[in-house]
Amino acid sequence: MSEQERSAPRDFGWCLIELMGHRQRIGRAKEEEIAGGLMLRIDIPVDGDSTAAAEEYVTEYYGTSSIYALRPVSEQVARDHYARADPRPARPADYRPSTQIAHHDDDDLEDDYS
């Protein structure tokens, strides 16, 4: 096996991953190097339609020490699982428009401390 073959990230396909804290994730899993270490990247489908032109995924990364089990599953099992449960937060965090953020001028701060 050449050095290039050993360093190529592995694609595990569709998997059910069991994580520390009794969490489970299901989606396409592969290795990815981040900050000099290997992590598991999982792309979780958020819609059940595999024929959609722009299918949506949620991507999560996990360290290898937090993984208890990795079970290969079929794509249909993965899609059926997330047809019932969307992994996105109920109310995703978003940036507020700059008009809603209070700004303080430097002049105002000098007046408060004089």
C-alpha positions in Angstrom: 0.0 0.0 0.0 1.4 3.4 -1.0 1.7 6.4 1.3 -1.0 8.2 -0.8 -3.5 5.2 -0.4 -2.9 5.2 3.4 -3.5 9.0 3.7 -6.7 9.0 1.6 -9.8 9.6 3.8 -12.0 6.5 4.1 -15.7 6.7 3.1 -17.8 4.4 5.3 -21.0 5.0 3.4 -24.4 5.1 5.2 -24.0 4.3 8.9 -25.7 4.4 12.3 -23.2 5.8 14.7 -23.6 5.4 18.5 -22.0 8.2 20.5 -21.1 8.9 24.1 -24.1 10.3 25.9 -26.5 7.7 24.4 -26.8 9.7 21.2 -27.2 8.2 17.7 -26.6 9.7 14.4 -27.4 8.2 11.0 -26.1 9.4 7.6 -23.1 9.2 5.3 -19.9 8.9 7.3 -16.3 9.4 6.3 -12.9 10.3 7.9 -11.7 13.8 7.7 -8.5 15.4 9.0 -9.1 18.5 11.1 -6.3 20.3 12.9 -3.9 17.4 12.4 -6.2 14.7 13.8 -8.8 12.4 12.2 -12.4 12.9 13.0 -15.6 11.3 11.7 -17.7 13.5 9.5 -21.3 12.6 9.2 -23.7 14.2 6.6 -27.2 13.7 7.9 -30.0 14.2 5.3 -32.8 16.5 6.4 -35.2 15.7 3.7 -36.2 12.2 2.6 -36.1 12.9 -1.1 -32.9 11.5 -2.7 -34.0 12.7 -6.1 -34.1 16.3 -5.1 -31.6 18.4 -7.1 -30.3 20.3 -4.1 -30.7 17.9 -1.2 -30.0 19.4 2.3 -27.7 17.9 4.8 -26.6 18.7 8.3 -22.9 18.0 8.8 -21.5 17.1 12.2 -18.0 16.0 13.3 -17.1 13.6 16.1 -13.8 12.6 17.6 -13.0 8.9 17.5 -12.9 8.6 21.3 -16.6 9.6 21.5 -17.7 6.8 19.2 -19.0 3.5 20.7 -20.2 1.7 17.5 -20.5 2.3 13.8 -23.0 0.1 12.0 -23.4 0.1 8.2 -27.0 0.5 7.1 -28.7 0.9 3.7 -29.5 4.3 2.4 -33.2 3.5 2.6 -32.9 2.8 6.3 -31.1 6.1 6.9 -33.7 8.1 4.9 -36.6 6.4 6.7 -35.1 7.1 10.0 -34.8 10.9 9.3 -38.2 11.0 7.6 -39.5 10.9 11.2 -36.9 13.1 12.9 -35.1 16.2 11.6 -31.7 16.7 13.2 -31.8 20.5 12.9 -32.5 22.5 16.1 -36.1 23.5 16.7 -35.1 27.1 16.4 -31.7 27.5 14.7 -29.5 30.3 15.9 -29.2 33.2 13.5 -27.5 36.5 13.3 -29.4 39.6 14.2 -29.6 42.4 11.6 -27.1 45.1 12.5 -30.0 47.6 13.0 -31.0 45.6 16.1 -27.5 45.7 17.7 -26.8 48.6 20.1 -23.7 50.5 19.2 -21.7 52.7 21.7 -19.6 55.6 20.5 -16.1 56.1 22.0 -17.1 59.6 23.0 -19.9 58.3 25.2 -17.5 56.1 27.1 -15.1 58.9 27.9 -18.0 61.0 29.3 -19.0 58.1 31.6 -15.5 57.9 33.2 -14.7 61.6 33.6 
